[in-house]
Amino acid sequence: MKYRAISVIFFTGALIFTPISAYVSVPLLLSAFIFLLISRYKITLNLLDKMQLALMGAVFLATIFAVYKGHSLLCSVVFIGYILSYFLARSLLNDEKSVIKILSWLSYTTLMISIIGIVQYFTKFNLVIKDVPVIVLKGERISSICYNPLILASYLAFLLPVFVAFFIKGYKRVLLGATICLGLIAFFFTMSRGPTIGLIVSLTVLIYLLVRKKLIAVALPVALIAACFLFTPLRSRFIRTLDPVTDIARKVTVVPGIRMWKDHSILTGVGVHNFYLLYEKYCFPGYAGEPHYIHCMYLNFLVETGIIGLSVLIAIFIIIIRWSWQIYKGNSDFKGWIAVALFSSFLGFLVHNIVDNTPYVVGLGLLFWAGMGVISGIHQERSA
């Protein structure tokens, strides 16, 4: 039990640092997994566990046939971190006490990040230490202590629905209420479009499922959309989406990605993160800016891991959505509540990543896979 408690502490630390620095999260994650193994915890594989291992297999298969095999192998290691996060959450966060404890720490972290971001917006404060950006303001877009505004916005978009769900339930309402209010303000100051769409989807689904007056669920997206258009900087960014001159980041990566996928293996793709290395060869004239990935998670996985990798990933998403819904419908207690909270966040994440690829941001990937692990652990106990 002592080693298991130490594992929980390290894992909590790993999750706290996910939006700030994966260089801190990953060592903590490895430490947590080592102590979990020392505690002699036995893991019996369920369907989602096997699919996670299949994803790892698909990623390494893509590496075998990759254009740049060494680079693909190095980047594939990230998925080991995701699976470790998944199995740790599955093993450690399957009861009310542990989930509430993690939720509280994540709430404190989110509150701190949001306050720093709001202060940054009004003071225009930047902090760079030895060429390493610590607090960076890009135009009017805040990043707080995250690497960039998209990471901050994606982190908030995934966690805010969970905080709202537990606020409605009555858990730590003062803490969660403050976190939600300040988190939403900081979220709007990031002026991120994809996460905004995802958050609107998440909160609409969540309110519809949890609140008796369904009219609120209808009015909520209208209010959020109105807020987006009343906030001039965010409105301007949404309008620029339709302007091919000022917003081309997503458009100029799609066709080159499909071309390189067709030129190599359609089954196993070009290799993990090989799009980045091959882009200049396939890009349109004048657009050799070397983007790190295609701004669409589904297309990016197709190009880099082929039909096999994308099929496994989609299967994982289908299972996690189905299991979340089953737990929610079959439980009226805490398990049902965490299931509906994560169900809503997962839906927002999947919609958001039609226009982004946040699993390629290591910290965000660790957080998302941990959420899947929570559902998997609850489903395992429920089945047993």
Secondary structure, DSSP 8 states (H G I E B T S, - for coil): -HHHHHHHHHHHHHHHTTTT-HHHHHHHHHHHHHHHHHTT------HHHHHHHHHHHHHHHHHHT-SSHHHHHHHHHHHHHHHHHHHHHHHH--SHHHHHHHHHHHHHHHHHHHHHHHHHHHHT--EEETTEEEE--BTTB--TTSSSHHHHHHHHHHHHHHHHHHHHHTSSHHHHHHHHHHHHHHHHHHT-HHHHHHHHHHHHHHHHHH-S-HHHHHHHHHHHHHHHHHSHHHHHHHHHTT-TTT--TTHHHHHHHHHHHHHSBTTTBS-TTHHHHHHHHHS-TT-----SS-S-HHHHHHHHHHHHHHHHHHHHHHHHHHHHHHHHHH-SSHHHHHHHHHHHHHHHHHHHTTS--GGGSHHHHHHHHHHHHHHHHHHHHHH-
